[in-house]
Amino acid sequence: MESPFAPGQRTLRWLARFGLARDGALRAGRLAILLAALAWLPMLVLALIAGRAYGGDVAIPFLSDWAAFGRHLVALPLLVLIHPVIDRETARTIVNLRESGLVRPGDDPLLLQKLERARQLWKSPFVRLLLVAVTVLAAVMMGRLAVSFDAPDWLLRTGPGGPALSAAGWWNLAIAGPLFRLFVLFALWKLMVWSWFLLQLSRMPLNYQVLHADRCGGLGIFERVQIAFSGLAAALAVQFGCIIADAVLHKGHELASFRLPAIVFVVLMLVLFLAPLTIFVRPLSRACVRAELAFHAWFSRASTEVESSLEQKSDKAAASQLASPEFSSLTDATTLYAGALSTRRIPITRRSLIVVLASVIPMVLPLLPLLPLREIGLRLVKVVL
């Protein structure tokens, strides 16, 4: 079974003509470099020609705009590179659904039906046209806002009728900005389709494995896919951090005033990427309750039988009975029962929390020159010592 997001052969053949695919696989690294160059380099050249790339009488030149760097040289390549990772992890997870027994063999046709529906949603021409339309509409709105509000100087020029978009501004409006927004929308749509597939899967009669070592009833495999999607969080975090850096460096805002927006952003990323796993809370909780009751009933019967057999024997015979297979199996059952009770009702582990939190760290990178690193370092030393 392949991922519902796997690119079609026609698309791969078309990309192979330009060296962007080989052996039936997308060469994401090349595509990322190409798109980053297409977005950023023309704006640099046009800003240089207009004398708005650096210095001079320009308050915010192109090479001093953190957002331009973060959006097109870091976030956009990340948004390209995450797609093959997501496709690979979703394919592995779907195969594992059958190999692990989570989906029973008799439910294979139903699983294939859900996968086909997810594939149709992902490749829906209507949705793709809608995403393009949203991107175009956003570009039009950004063009009007750039002239009306306090946009970076390199985006504008002084015309007879007042401020107007410069050549670099037009490239940002028509090519660079839409490229970034379109890849963001496609990544978000892929996450929505995967979340829809998880919802459909949760409604199937899955064989939840309450004694599974992952402590998530066998659902720990889905964590890998959510971690793969965290690259989107990193791309958004870079852009968010660059916006904050520009506001502090060029517009006089206090860094501390962005504390609440930063906290809201981190919480939003946690919800966006981990909330889909909570879809399984209800069926997994039911499976845990059933297992708990079954173990309790079995253990009660087994312990009663062992106690009865011990009472009917002499002390010496009872002592030898303690090493019998029946008593050992009862001890093992105690461990299994404890494992069943410790199964998480929400299949979210510490690893996924750490990875998603780590994925928003790039938000801090553009802010490092603005932070009192010496003071922070001294405080850390005092805490440690």
Secondary structure by P-SEA (a helix, b strand, c coil): ccccccccaaaaaaaaaaccccccccaaaaaaaaaaaaccaaaaaaaaaacccccccccccccccaaaaaacccaaaaaaaaaaaaaaaaaaaaaaaaaaccccccaaaaaaaaaaaaaaaaacaaaaaaaaaaaaaaaaaaaaaaaaccccccccccccccccccaaaaaaaccaaaaaaaaaaaaaaaaaaaaaaaaaaaaccccccccccccccccccaaaaaaaaaaaaaaaaaaaaaaaaaaacccccccccaaaaaaaaaaaaaaacccccccaaaaaaaaaaaaaaaaaaaaaaaaaaaaaaaaaccaaaaaaacccaaaaaaaaaaaaaaaaaacccccccaaaaaaaaaaacccccccccccaaaaaaaaaaaaac
